[in-house]
Amino acid sequence: MISKLKKLFKNESGITGLETAIILIAFVVVAAVFAFTVLSAGVFSADKGKEAVYAGLAEVSGSMEVVGSVIGEAGATGSDGAVASIVFTLSNVAGGEPIDFTASPNNKVVIDYRDKSVRKANLTWSKTAIGVDDGDNLLEPGELYEVTICVSTTVLGASNVLGPNTKFDIEVKPETGGVLVIERTTPAYIDPIIDLH
């Protein structure tokens, strides 16, 4: 019996400290590679998310604003008169990107008109620089453009006039950035020059 016990204690094979350390190091390396993969995917995803947010903000943030009054110039005056053209001044918002106001058959800035009875897209417009201007067609910080659009019956149609007590919207759409909506109502009596509120 003692010989059997000696044989039992003689075979003392098992895991040594070195083997245990190698196994633990292998687990740590695998965990580190997995953690790096997860973190890399997270950082990549966060960067893509940040890009999407900034692109969205650039699209919806206003790029220009109306400075001063919106003026209506009458084609006919009186209680049954009609506005023939609308004039307003635009400036670039603080920190805004330059806006290309090159007039061509394919305008860089599109201006639409709508009221309760008619909608006209891509109206013909003209611009005049006021004050500081570097001579190009870009509306840049510190510059002002006076924009004139025609809303006479030749543009809106023979049966459509911008007459008294008419609520209307003008949408100024640059190539990039938010759309500027100018909403006004004509007064009950059309004077030759009207400050539209």
C-alpha positions as CSV (number, residue, x, y, z in Angstrom):
1,M,0.0,0.0,0.0
2,I,2.9,2.3,0.8
3,S,4.3,1.6,-2.7
4,K,1.0,2.7,-4.2
5,L,1.0,5.9,-2.2
6,K,4.6,6.6,-3.3
7,K,3.6,6.2,-7.0
8,L,0.6,8.5,-6.4
9,F,2.8,11.3,-4.9
10,K,5.7,10.7,-7.3
11,N,3.5,11.8,-10.3
12,E,3.2,15.4,-9.4
13,S,2.5,16.8,-12.9
14,G,0.3,19.9,-13.2
15,I,0.3,23.5,-14.4
16,T,3.3,25.5,-13.4
17,G,3.4,29.2,-12.8
18,L,5.0,29.8,-16.2
19,E,2.3,28.0,-18.0
20,T,-0.3,29.9,-16.0
21,A,1.4,33.2,-16.9
22,I,1.4,32.3,-20.6
23,I,-2.3,31.5,-20.6
24,L,-3.1,34.8,-18.8
25,I,-1.0,36.7,-21.3
26,A,-2.8,35.1,-24.2
27,F,-6.2,36.1,-22.7
28,V,-4.9,39.7,-22.1
29,V,-3.7,40.0,-25.7
30,V,-7.0,38.7,-27.1
31,A,-8.9,41.1,-24.9
32,A,-6.7,44.0,-25.9
33,V,-7.2,43.2,-29.6
34,F,-10.9,43.0,-29.1
35,A,-11.0,46.2,-27.1
36,F,-9.0,48.0,-29.8
37,T,-11.4,46.8,-32.5
38,V,-14.4,48.0,-30.6
39,L,-12.8,51.4,-29.8
40,S,-11.7,51.9,-33.4
41,A,-15.2,51.2,-34.6
42,G,-16.6,53.6,-32.0
43,V,-14.2,56.4,-33.0
44,F,-14.9,55.9,-36.7
45,S,-18.7,55.9,-36.0
46,A,-18.4,59.0,-33.9
47,D,-16.4,60.8,-36.6
48,K,-19.0,59.9,-39.2
49,G,-21.7,61.1,-36.9
50,K,-19.9,64.4,-36.3
51,E,-19.6,64.8,-40.1
52,A,-23.3,64.2,-40.6
53,V,-24.2,66.7,-37.9
54,Y,-22.0,69.4,-39.3
55,A,-23.3,68.8,-42.8
56,G,-26.9,69.0,-41.5
57,L,-26.1,72.2,-39.6
58,A,-24.6,73.8,-42.7
59,E,-27.7,73.0,-44.7
60,V,-30.3,74.3,-42.3
61,S,-28.4,77.3,-40.8
62,G,-29.4,80.6,-42.3
63,S,-26.8,81.9,-44.7
64,M,-28.4,85.4,-45.3
65,E,-30.8,87.8,-43.8
66,V,-33.0,90.7,-44.8
67,V,-31.6,94.1,-43.8
68,G,-34.1,96.9,-43.5
69,S,-37.5,97.0,-45.1
70,V,-39.2,95.0,-47.9
71,I,-40.5,97.6,-50.4
72,G,-43.3,97.1,-52.9
73,E,-43.4,99.3,-56.0
74,A,-46.9,99.7,-57.5
75,G,-47.9,99.0,-61.0
76,A,-51.3,100.5,-60.3
77,T,-52.3,102.5,-57.1
78,G,-55.5,102.6,-55.1
79,S,-57.8,100.2,-53.4
80,D,-57.8,98.0,-56.5
81,G,-54.1,98.6,-57.3
82,A,-51.3,96.0,-57.7
83,V,-47.7,95.7,-56.7
84,A,-45.4,95.3,-59.8
85,S,-42.0,94.7,-58.1
86,I,-40.6,93.9,-54.7
87,V,-37.3,95.2,-53.5
88,F,-35.3,94.0,-50.4
89,T,-31.7,94.1,-49.2
90,L,-29.8,91.0,-48.2
91,S,-26.6,90.6,-46.2
92,N,-24.6,87.6,-45.2
93,V,-25.2,86.3,-41.7
94,A,-22.3,86.6,-39.2
95,G,-19.9,83.8,-39.9
96,G,-21.7,82.8,-43.0
97,E,-20.2,81.5,-46.2
98,P,-20.1,83.7,-49.3
99,I,-23.2,83.2,-51.5
100,D,-22.9,83.2,-55.3
101,F,-25.4,85.7,-56.9
102,T,-24.3,85.0,-60.4
103,A,-27.3,85.7,-62.6
104,S,-27.6,83.3,-65.6
105,P,-30.2,81.1,-67.2
106,N,-29.5,78.7,-64.4
107,N,-29.4,81.1,-61.4
108,K,-27.1,80.2,-58.5
109,V,-29.7,81.7,-56.2
110,V,-33.3,80.7,-56.9
111,I,-36.2,83.0,-55.8
112,D,-39.8,81.7,-55.7
113,Y,-43.0,83.5,-55.1
114,R,-46.3,82.2,-53.7
115,D,-49.6,83.5,-52.4
116,K,-53.1,82.0,-52.0
117,S,-53.7,81.7,-55.7
118,V,-50.4,81.4,-57.5
119,R,-46.9,79.9,-57.1
120,K,-44.1,80.8,-59.4
121,A,-40.7,79.2,-59.2
122,N,-37.3,80.6,-60.3
123,L,-38.4,84.2,-60.8
124,T,-36.1,86.6,-62.7
125,W,-34.3,88.9,-60.3
126,S,-31.7,91.6,-60.4
127,K,-29.2,92.7,-57.8
128,T,-27.3,95.9,-57.1
129,A,-24.4,96.1,-54.6
130,I,-24.9,98.8,-52.0
131,G,-21.9,100.3,-50.2
132,V,-18.8,98.0,-49.8
133,D,-18.4,95.7,-52.8
134,D,-15.3,94.0,-54.2
135,G,-16.8,93.6,-57.7
136,D,-17.5,89.9,-57.8
137,N,-20.9,88.2,-57.6
138,L,-20.4,86.8,-54.1
139,L,-22.4,88.2,-51.2
140,E,-19.7,88.2,-48.6
141,P,-19.6,89.4,-45.0
142,G,-19.9,93.2,-44.9
143,E,-21.6,93.5,-48.3
144,L,-25.2,94.3,-49.1
145,Y,-27.2,93.4,-52.2
146,E,-30.4,95.1,-53.1
147,V,-32.5,92.5,-54.9
148,T,-35.5,93.3,-57.1
149,I,-38.0,90.8,-58.3
150,C,-40.9,91.4,-60.7
151,V,-44.3,90.2,-59.6
152,S,-46.4,91.9,-62.3
153,T,-49.1,90.2,-64.3
154,T,-46.6,89.3,-67.0
155,V,-44.8,87.1,-64.5
156,L,-47.7,85.9,-62.3
157,G,-50.2,85.5,-65.1
158,A,-52.9,87.8,-66.5
159,S,-55.5,86.9,-63.8
160,N,-53.0,86.9,-60.9
161,V,-52.1,90.2,-59.3
162,L,-50.4,91.1,-56.0
163,G,-53.3,93.3,-54.9
164,P,-54.5,94.8,-51.6
165,N,-54.7,92.6,-48.5
166,T,-52.7,89.8,-50.0
167,K,-50.4,87.7,-47.9
168,F,-47.4,86.4,-49.9
169,D,-44.1,84.5,-49.4
170,I,-40.8,84.9,-51.2
171,E,-38.3,82.1,-50.8
172,V,-34.6,82.9,-51.5
173,K,-32.8,79.6,-52.0
174,P,-29.0,79.7,-52.2
175,E,-27.0,76.8,-53.5
176,T,-26.0,75.8,-50.0
177,G,-27.4,76.8,-46.6
178,G,-30.9,77.5,-45.4
179,V,-33.8,79.0,-47.3
180,L,-34.7,82.5,-46.4
181,V,-38.5,83.0,-46.3
182,I,-39.8,86.5,-46.5
183,E,-43.5,86.7,-45.5
184,R,-45.4,89.9,-45.9
185,T,-49.0,91.2,-46.5
186,T,-49.9,94.1,-48.8
187,P,-52.0,96.9,-47.3
188,A,-55.6,97.7,-48.1
189,Y,-54.5,100.7,-50.3
190,I,-51.7,100.4,-52.7
191,D,-49.4,103.5,-52.8
192,P,-46.7,104.0,-55.4
193,I,-44.1,102.9,-52.8
194,I,-45.1,100.6,-50.0
195,D,-43.2,99.5,-46.9
196,L,-44.5,95.9,-46.6
197,H,-44.9,94.6,-43.1
